[in-house]
Amino acid sequence: MPICYIDQIKDLKDKKVFIRVDFNVPQDETGAVTEDTRILGAIPTIRYAAEHGAKVVLASHLGRPKGEKKAKYTMTPASQRLAELLGIPVKQAPDCFGTEVTRLIDSLKSGEIVMLENVRFYPGEEKNDPEFARQLANGCDVYVNDAFAVSHRAHASVEAITKIIPVIAAGFLMRDEMTYFDKAMSNPVRPLVAILGGAKVSGKLEVLEKLVTKVDKIVIGGGMAFTFLKSMGYTVGKSLVEDELIPTAKKIMDTAKERGVKFYLPVDCIVADVFEATATNFVTTAQEIPDGWMALDIGPATATLFAETLRDAKTVIWNGPMGVFEMDAFCRGTFAMAEAVANCFATTIIGGGDTDSAVRKAGVENRVSYISTGGGAFLELLEGKTLPGVNALEVA
Ligand code: AMP
């Protein structure tokens, strides 16, 4: 079913436009925003609404205040950063609903912006409570969802509220996310290569099962590779293994074989004696991981092999680091993968979360086609699920 986008709404002038953004941004101990990608991502939609004369009401969650007002999770640092980026004032509301908030919204002039307080200060948000959604909606005329990263959650400001505000639409960030995803999965230019990494198979099981029916090649790195290697009869020392998923890993590889999907696993790795940045470590082949040692990164031969798999790729999707990239001793495989993705002549789509930070740490963020702002939401799309926040925007 079709979705209406904000630029398809005829007249925003003097309308109260509620925009659900995702300003769940990392902060340091003083509360200062340390990474503003998500704020930057929502700016085109916010600017569009303000420049078209809307009275803009922004709402977001931040952290996990668990339904209670906690000063640590105030939206103030995020709204201040937004004001700096926009170059216009952003009023910070003292709450997300109530008399004072209503007064503040009613006093907005055309083009002015108010940021509500953290919607997760109330349990009604995560319970998708219609009454809380009604309080949040606060008489707004138009609802816009530009919070892709939270659209896999049926929460009040994402789902229930769409039943209350009369006109509903998606923002430009949401449009970019859906467009790139469609490009990769609905009608991809082939060969389509999926690179998957991260800690465990269990975290990405449904994604693996879906991708093996869609892609031309699957490249597996990170901790999850060792369940696959063990299922092939290798001894993998103390590396991360989910023994109960060994039969599933085998099945996934069988499906790949049946469908002619090329399946790549590490051929070498960097092993460590302990899970620590200062661990003793060395390179060994995947066949010769010694007892008592754990593989924490792919090795140099694997980095070359994985880069080679991308040589003819036309579309690449990457989710999950190739190793424990947070530790300098085990980041080389992930950085080499980032470089290979950046160098390949393909549409390259990076799943959010850890892969996003890995790509930025590797300094190649401007050389990939698209970095999704959603970790969980991106994975759910890959699993073939419909996101509740997107579903709620579909108009009959
Ligand atoms: P995920 O959230 O499943 O994408 O996992 C990301 C985490 O996987 C990162 O924090 C990495 O440190 C971790 N990781 C990647 N490779 C390994 C490995 N070989 N062993 C243990 N953890 C790993």
Boltz pocket constraint, residues with backbone or C-beta under 6 A from the ligand:
constraints:
  - pocket:
      binder: B
      contacts: [[A, 197], [A, 198], [A, 199], [A, 200], [A, 203], [A, 221], [A, 222], [A, 223], [A, 224], [A, 240], [A, 295], [A, 296], [A, 297], [A, 319], [A, 320], [A, 321], [A, 322], [A, 323], [A, 324], [A, 325], [A, 326], [A, 354]]
      max_distance: 6.0
